[in-house]
Amino acid sequence: MQEPILRKLFLGFIQIHILHHAKKEPFYGSWMIDELKEHGYDISAGTLYPILHGMEKNGVLTVNEVSINGKIRKYYSITPSGDLVLEQAKLKIAELTKEIV
């Protein structure tokens, strides 16, 4: 029972990480996989890319395709809607942290 709950929580944390980094600068998927690993998330491309596509579909990320050495690399950036979501998440995180720590 704990595993599904933790998975849902961690997926939410991952989305916040994604928005945070997308606000700092555009990123591409394999970079985000490495970044998340530095924070203890062992996430595969098969898990990350559906999250990114869903976030794009929900209007919080936008994608820019760039040709690098003949290959297309997709860079993800935050949208104004995504920025609002991130700011609301930060407020909730701060409130929760204050309460539980």
N, C-alpha and C positions, 0 to 999 in steps of 0.2 A: 504493500500500500504506500509506503514512503517513497519508493522509486518514481511513480508517476507524478507525485506532488513535487518532488525535487526537480524532475525534468521540466515541468511547467514553469517553476520558479526560475530555473537556470535559463530557459529560453527567453524569459522576460529580461533577465539580466543581460543576456547576449544582445538583445535588441537595443537595450540602453547603451551598451558599449558601441554598437554599430552607429547609433545616432550621434553619440559623443564624438567618435572619430570622423564621421562624415561632416560634422560641423567644423572640425579643425582643418580638414583638407580632404579632397577626393581620394578615395582608396580603391584598390581592386581586390578581388576575392581572396587570392592566395596570400596577399599581405594580411588581410583580416584574419585568416586562419592562424597564421603565425602570431599575430598580436593576441588573439584570444588564448592561444596556448601559453603565452607568457603569464596569463592570468588564471591558469589552471583549467581552462576549458579545452577538452580534447574533442574538437569538432571536425568533421570531415566535410569535403566539398559537397557531398551528397546531402548533408544537413544544412550547410550554410547557404548554398545557392537558392533553395526553396524559400528560406527565410528572407533573403535579399529580394527575391522576386515578389514575395508577398508584401514586403514593405514598400516596394515600388508600386505595386498594384493599389496599395492603400494610400498612396500619395505622400509618404514621408521621405522617400528617397527618389532621386532621379538618376538616370544612367547616361553617361557620355561614352561613346565608343571611340577609341583611339587606336590607330594602326601603329604598332611597334614591331619593327623588323619583319614586316609583312603579316603579322598576326594582329587580330583585333583583341584589344584589352578593354574591358568595361570598367569604367571608373564610376563609383557611386558617390553622390553628394546629397546633403540634406536639403529638403525643400522648406519653404516657410511653415508649412503645416507640420513637418517633422521637427522643426525648431520649437514650435509650440508644445508638441508632445514631449520633447526632451526637457523643456523647462518645467512642465507639469510633473514629469517623472522625478526631476531633481528635487522639487518641493516635497513630494511624497516620500522620497528617500530620506531627506533631511528630517522630516517629521518622524518617520519610523525609527531612524537611527537614534534620534533624541529620546525616543520612548524605550527602546529595547537595550540601549547600551548604558 
